Amino acid sequence: MPATLEQTGPNVVTRRSVFILRFISTVALWSVALLIMFSGYEILFWVLISAFGMIGLWEFYGMLDHKGLPNFKITGMICGAVMLAGSFYYFSKIGPAGSYDFEVAVLLFSADGIRAANVRTVA
């Protein structure tokens, strides 16, 4: 039976085409990242680092969901965003010591919040 518009053949993706697409995207993303880093514009650098951090957290919680493991995705994403924003603010305004104190405080409060949420779900 001849192929019609409704019955097209399988879309064949070769290893070479995947490599070329990934290579071009890698070069483009590294160019943007290096341009931002060497421009000296702090806010844009923070946006770059925060975007990578939040995408990484999203992927991490997606893997946990895929395996069916219990997790606190929303709480983790909120704590990650607070950690990234607060650390940048404290590091730029107060210094490394203030940034470290802030990070420890966020970790303690998030761990306490997760423990409290876990107690409520078990009870």
C-alpha positions as a LaTeX table, in Angstrom:
\begin{tabular}{lrrr}
\hline
Residue & $x$ (\AA) & $y$ (\AA) & $z$ (\AA) \\
\hline
Met1 & 0.00 & 0.00 & 0.00 \\
Pro2 & 1.51 & 3.39 & $-0.95$ \\
Ala3 & 2.13 & 5.92 & 1.77 \\
Thr4 & $-0.35$ & 8.79 & 1.97 \\
Leu5 & $-0.27$ & 11.97 & 3.98 \\
Glu6 & $-1.95$ & 10.19 & 6.85 \\
Gln7 & 0.44 & 7.22 & 6.61 \\
Thr8 & 3.92 & 8.60 & 6.39 \\
Gly9 & 6.96 & 6.44 & 6.94 \\
Pro10 & 8.86 & 6.41 & 10.21 \\
Asn11 & 10.98 & 9.49 & 10.88 \\
Val12 & 14.51 & 8.15 & 10.66 \\
Val13 & 16.94 & 10.00 & 12.88 \\
Thr14 & 20.55 & 9.12 & 12.30 \\
Arg15 & 23.31 & 9.33 & 14.86 \\
Arg16 & 25.04 & 11.94 & 12.75 \\
Ser17 & 22.01 & 14.27 & 12.68 \\
Val18 & 21.59 & 13.95 & 16.46 \\
Phe19 & 25.29 & 14.71 & 16.96 \\
Ile20 & 25.17 & 17.77 & 14.71 \\
Leu21 & 22.07 & 19.14 & 16.46 \\
Arg22 & 23.59 & 18.60 & 19.91 \\
Phe23 & 26.94 & 20.05 & 18.83 \\
Ile24 & 25.30 & 23.22 & 17.49 \\
Ser25 & 23.22 & 23.66 & 20.63 \\
Thr26 & 26.29 & 23.07 & 22.82 \\
Val27 & 28.33 & 25.68 & 20.96 \\
Ala28 & 25.45 & 28.17 & 21.11 \\
Leu29 & 24.79 & 27.64 & 24.83 \\
Trp30 & 28.49 & 27.81 & 25.74 \\
Ser31 & 28.83 & 30.99 & 23.70 \\
Val32 & 25.95 & 32.58 & 25.58 \\
Ala33 & 27.28 & 31.36 & 28.95 \\
Leu34 & 30.81 & 32.63 & 28.30 \\
Leu35 & 29.50 & 35.95 & 27.00 \\
Ile36 & 27.46 & 36.40 & 30.16 \\
Met37 & 30.34 & 35.36 & 32.44 \\
Phe38 & 32.91 & 37.66 & 30.85 \\
Ser39 & 30.54 & 40.61 & 30.45 \\
Gly40 & 30.65 & 41.30 & 34.18 \\
Tyr41 & 26.90 & 41.80 & 34.43 \\
Glu42 & 26.08 & 40.20 & 37.79 \\
Ile43 & 22.32 & 39.98 & 37.47 \\
Leu44 & 22.51 & 38.17 & 34.15 \\
Phe45 & 25.13 & 35.82 & 35.60 \\
Trp46 & 22.81 & 35.11 & 38.54 \\
Val47 & 19.94 & 34.40 & 36.12 \\
Leu48 & 22.16 & 31.97 & 34.20 \\
Ile49 & 23.30 & 30.09 & 37.31 \\
Ser50 & 19.80 & 30.10 & 38.81 \\
Ala51 & 18.25 & 28.80 & 35.59 \\
Phe52 & 20.74 & 25.92 & 35.45 \\
Gly53 & 20.19 & 25.19 & 39.15 \\
Met54 & 16.41 & 25.15 & 38.87 \\
Ile55 & 16.48 & 23.04 & 35.69 \\
Gly56 & 18.78 & 20.61 & 37.49 \\
Leu57 & 16.41 & 20.41 & 40.46 \\
Trp58 & 13.44 & 19.88 & 38.12 \\
Glu59 & 15.28 & 17.02 & 36.40 \\
Phe60 & 16.26 & 15.50 & 39.76 \\
Tyr61 & 12.68 & 15.50 & 41.05 \\
Gly62 & 11.48 & 14.20 & 37.67 \\
Met63 & 13.81 & 11.20 & 38.05 \\
Leu64 & 12.47 & 10.57 & 41.54 \\
Asp65 & 8.90 & 10.72 & 40.20 \\
His66 & 9.81 & 8.38 & 37.35 \\
Lys67 & 11.13 & 5.80 & 39.84 \\
Gly68 & 8.05 & 6.26 & 42.03 \\
Leu69 & 10.08 & 7.43 & 45.01 \\
Pro70 & 8.45 & 9.77 & 47.52 \\
Asn71 & 9.66 & 13.35 & 47.34 \\
Phe72 & 8.71 & 16.92 & 48.13 \\
Lys73 & 8.97 & 18.44 & 44.67 \\
Ile74 & 7.24 & 21.76 & 45.35 \\
Thr75 & 8.99 & 22.26 & 48.69 \\
Gly76 & 12.34 & 21.38 & 47.14 \\
Met77 & 11.85 & 23.76 & 44.23 \\
Ile78 & 10.82 & 26.60 & 46.54 \\
Cys79 & 13.78 & 25.96 & 48.85 \\
Gly80 & 16.11 & 25.80 & 45.84 \\
Ala81 & 14.82 & 29.13 & 44.52 \\
Val82 & 15.14 & 30.75 & 47.97 \\
Met83 & 18.64 & 29.33 & 48.35 \\
Leu84 & 19.78 & 30.60 & 44.96 \\
Ala85 & 18.25 & 34.07 & 45.31 \\
Gly86 & 19.22 & 34.56 & 48.95 \\
Ser87 & 22.76 & 33.29 & 48.53 \\
Phe88 & 23.38 & 35.67 & 45.64 \\
Tyr89 & 21.91 & 38.58 & 47.58 \\
Tyr90 & 23.82 & 37.91 & 50.79 \\
Phe91 & 27.07 & 37.18 & 48.97 \\
Ser92 & 26.89 & 40.41 & 46.97 \\
Lys93 & 25.67 & 42.66 & 49.82 \\
Ile94 & 27.15 & 41.21 & 53.03 \\
Gly95 & 29.92 & 38.88 & 51.95 \\
Pro96 & 30.78 & 35.20 & 52.01 \\
Ala97 & 30.26 & 34.80 & 55.77 \\
Gly98 & 26.72 & 36.17 & 55.57 \\
Ser99 & 26.00 & 33.98 & 52.58 \\
Tyr100 & 27.13 & 30.88 & 54.48 \\
Asp101 & 24.94 & 31.77 & 57.47 \\
Phe102 & 21.96 & 32.25 & 55.18 \\
Glu103 & 22.50 & 28.92 & 53.42 \\
Val104 & 22.72 & 27.04 & 56.73 \\
Ala105 & 19.53 & 28.73 & 57.95 \\
Val106 & 17.64 & 27.78 & 54.77 \\
Leu107 & 18.84 & 24.18 & 55.01 \\
Leu108 & 17.80 & 23.93 & 58.66 \\
Phe109 & 14.36 & 25.44 & 58.07 \\
Ser110 & 13.73 & 23.33 & 54.96 \\
Ala111 & 14.80 & 20.14 & 56.75 \\
Asp112 & 12.51 & 21.03 & 59.66 \\
Gly113 & 9.64 & 21.77 & 57.28 \\
Ile114 & 10.09 & 18.49 & 55.43 \\
Arg115 & 10.26 & 16.59 & 58.71 \\
Ala116 & 7.03 & 18.24 & 59.86 \\
Ala117 & 5.33 & 17.46 & 56.54 \\
Asn118 & 6.52 & 13.86 & 56.77 \\
Val119 & 5.07 & 13.51 & 60.27 \\
Arg120 & 1.70 & 14.82 & 59.02 \\
Thr121 & 1.62 & 12.38 & 56.10 \\
Val122 & 2.48 & 9.39 & 58.31 \\
Ala123 & 0.00 & 10.22 & 61.04 \\
\hline
\end{tabular}
